Amino acid sequence: NWSDPNVFFDKFEIKKNYKTQLSDGTYVFKIHSIIAYHQGHFVAFVNKGRVWFMLDDEITYIVPDGLIKGLQGGDVGSDLWSYLGGVKWLAKCVIYRKHKFYGAGDDDD
């Protein structure tokens, strides 16, 4: 639901660092999904706690959290993730969800 005010996009920019969680003191911004690219092909990585799902056309792959690279303060100019025969995916867009620090209620998930 793209009209949800708690969901918003941010383009990856060279030399801009991303973490899986950001905060402004009132809200915490958690990465919900990442759109990534390799040789004309786009996939989506969706974050579900400690597990990520890679959506590639009609196929879904389960990706352990530890295999996601380039998010914990990594440079976006470098590859986000390498998997499935050494294919290196480059992050193009990140989608965050906004949560309140306490009493998130409906904002959660």
Secondary structure as a PSIPRED ss2 file (coil, helix, strand):
# PSIPRED VFORMAT (PSIPRED V4.0)

   1 N C   1.000  0.000  0.000
   2 W C   1.000  0.000  0.000
   3 S C   1.000  0.000  0.000
   4 D C   1.000  0.000  0.000
   5 P C   1.000  0.000  0.000
   6 N C   1.000  0.000  0.000
   7 V E   0.000  0.000  1.000
   8 F E   0.000  0.000  1.000
   9 F E   0.000  0.000  1.000
  10 D E   0.000  0.000  1.000
  11 K E   0.000  0.000  1.000
  12 F C   1.000  0.000  0.000
  13 E C   1.000  0.000  0.000
  14 I C   1.000  0.000  0.000
  15 K C   1.000  0.000  0.000
  16 K C   1.000  0.000  0.000
  17 N C   1.000  0.000  0.000
  18 Y E   0.000  0.000  1.000
  19 K C   1.000  0.000  0.000
  20 T C   1.000  0.000  0.000
  21 Q E   0.000  0.000  1.000
  22 L E   0.000  0.000  1.000
  23 S E   0.000  0.000  1.000
  24 D C   1.000  0.000  0.000
  25 G C   1.000  0.000  0.000
  26 T C   1.000  0.000  0.000
  27 Y E   0.000  0.000  1.000
  28 V E   0.000  0.000  1.000
  29 F E   0.000  0.000  1.000
  30 K E   0.000  0.000  1.000
  31 I E   0.000  0.000  1.000
  32 H E   0.000  0.000  1.000
  33 S E   0.000  0.000  1.000
  34 I E   0.000  0.000  1.000
  35 I E   0.000  0.000  1.000
  36 A E   0.000  0.000  1.000
  37 Y E   0.000  0.000  1.000
  38 H E   0.000  0.000  1.000
  39 Q C   1.000  0.000  0.000
  40 G C   1.000  0.000  0.000
  41 H E   0.000  0.000  1.000
  42 F E   0.000  0.000  1.000
  43 V E   0.000  0.000  1.000
  44 A E   0.000  0.000  1.000
  45 F E   0.000  0.000  1.000
  46 V E   0.000  0.000  1.000
  47 N E   0.000  0.000  1.000
  48 K E   0.000  0.000  1.000
  49 G C   1.000  0.000  0.000
  50 R C   1.000  0.000  0.000
  51 V E   0.000  0.000  1.000
  52 W E   0.000  0.000  1.000
  53 F E   0.000  0.000  1.000
  54 M E   0.000  0.000  1.000
  55 L E   0.000  0.000  1.000
  56 D E   0.000  0.000  1.000
  57 D C   1.000  0.000  0.000
  58 E C   1.000  0.000  0.000
  59 I E   0.000  0.000  1.000
  60 T E   0.000  0.000  1.000
  61 Y E   0.000  0.000  1.000
  62 I E   0.000  0.000  1.000
  63 V E   0.000  0.000  1.000
  64 P E   0.000  0.000  1.000
  65 D H   0.000  1.000  0.000
  66 G H   0.000  1.000  0.000
  67 L H   0.000  1.000  0.000
  68 I C   1.000  0.000  0.000
  69 K C   1.000  0.000  0.000
  70 G C   1.000  0.000  0.000
  71 L C   1.000  0.000  0.000
  72 Q C   1.000  0.000  0.000
  73 G C   1.000  0.000  0.000
  74 G E   0.000  0.000  1.000
  75 D C   1.000  0.000  0.000
  76 V C   1.000  0.000  0.000
  77 G C   1.000  0.000  0.000
  78 S C   1.000  0.000  0.000
  79 D C   1.000  0.000  0.000
  80 L C   1.000  0.000  0.000
  81 W E   0.000  0.000  1.000
  82 S E   0.000  0.000  1.000
  83 Y E   0.000  0.000  1.000
  84 L C   1.000  0.000  0.000
  85 G C   1.000  0.000  0.000
  86 G C   1.000  0.000  0.000
  87 V E   0.000  0.000  1.000
  88 K E   0.000  0.000  1.000
  89 W E   0.000  0.000  1.000
  90 L E   0.000  0.000  1.000
  91 A E   0.000  0.000  1.000
  92 K E   0.000  0.000  1.000
  93 C E   0.000  0.000  1.000
  94 V E   0.000  0.000  1.000
  95 I E   0.000  0.000  1.000
  96 Y E   0.000  0.000  1.000
  97 R E   0.000  0.000  1.000
  98 K E   0.000  0.000  1.000
  99 H E   0.000  0.000  1.000
 100 K E   0.000  0.000  1.000
 101 F C   1.000  0.000  0.000
 102 Y C   1.000  0.000  0.000
 103 G C   1.000  0.000  0.000
 104 A C   1.000  0.000  0.000
 105 G H   0.000  1.000  0.000
 106 D H   0.000  1.000  0.000
 107 D H   0.000  1.000  0.000
 108 D C   1.000  0.000  0.000
 109 D C   1.000  0.000  0.000
